[in-house]
């Protein structure tokens, strides 16, 4: 996600920057009984907006969104001066105060002023707008979509959400939350708004049907705060070309106005207590207890969070003043395991730390399983992992803290944990039976003490197979 700040938009243009034609325009369609007067982006919907972006007299408030999936990064010129440079797909700017009047706007390929995607006069009136670059350059449908934004605030216990259909290859869609239909038959470039009670929702994007029960092509969780206005763009390709897999269909969400908070829950975070001499712990996220009394060996379910900065704190359950980890994590959209590994004991060879693993939760083929091996045993040397009665080495020379990922045929296996040798034929120190299923992803965690004789606890060496998807 990219969020273009006000200072970047002001660079080089003396405070004047916009795209599109803004002469009292609204969006090109309206669905679900809503209006076309808000804005969206793939930026941070969790970013706090403390007031409505209302223009001063003789000024307009404008922000820009790059939502054309086959367009390169672009430069935006206003009245011959560079307003924005090297803007990538999915980026949405903050609002900028702009004088009313007619502006000459040009959008070009980044660094190539001769490759022009759009050029024209833009009348700007006293209002609040989002200008979204939508469509496809290759199909000749690239255009600025002008949305007049309703930034009036809902009640303290309500949120307003506008959805904008900006996916060029997606048909008309319905958007549901459980058995409630929020938007009905939204076509490309159309938008609609709805007010709902502040809460967390799972939204389904469905092919448009008369009964709003078509197949869900996407599903995402969103947390909506009271007295806040949001926009969610449905962007990217529903069926991306091979050379544009990174432009696949996705929701892009922002806070338009209001108290802020909440947003798209595009981060999955789980915690793993893998420090054998650490006591039970509580895990706090943003000063709120997310997990309580977590024992050694426990791996939590995934928690849904907004992308951005989050304060993560780990403290002893029975001694809350004993904090073993406290840090601010910058989490981008994706899935993560925060694993507490090593030993708290002074002078330990592998001291206590929290490592953040990026988790691949995608589905392998139906007849294949993906296994990530994670070495979290503090007294075990580097190891090889082989399959018993088969000439197959899954992991070669994994040291403490290392991970290694392999895909295997679904089925039953006996895994051998061996001392690391050049020929992968070291002594077998442990064997474990596993039965990974097709289409599933797992993390196999080697944990506990390989030898407990001289260790502070009797947490013996074990292999824990945890499902990732």
Protein Blocks (a to p, Z undefined) as FASTA:
>chain_A
ZZddfklmmgonlopacedjfehpacfbdeehiacdbcddfbdfkbccfbdcdddehiac
dddddfbfkbccddddeehiafbghiaehiacddddddedddddddddehiaklcfbdcd
ddddddddddddedjfklopaccddddddfbdcdfkbccdddddfbfkbccddddehjac
fbghiaehiacdddddddddddddddddfkopaccfbdcdddddehiacddddedjfbac
fklmmmgccdddddfbdjegaijdfbccddddfbfkbccddddeehiafbghiaehiacd
dddddedddddddddfklmklcfbdcdddddedddddddedjfbghiabacddddddddf
bdcdfkbccdddddfbfkbccdddddehiacdfbghiaehiacdddddeddddddddddd
fkopaccfbdcdddddehiacddddedjfblklpcbfcdcddddddfZZ
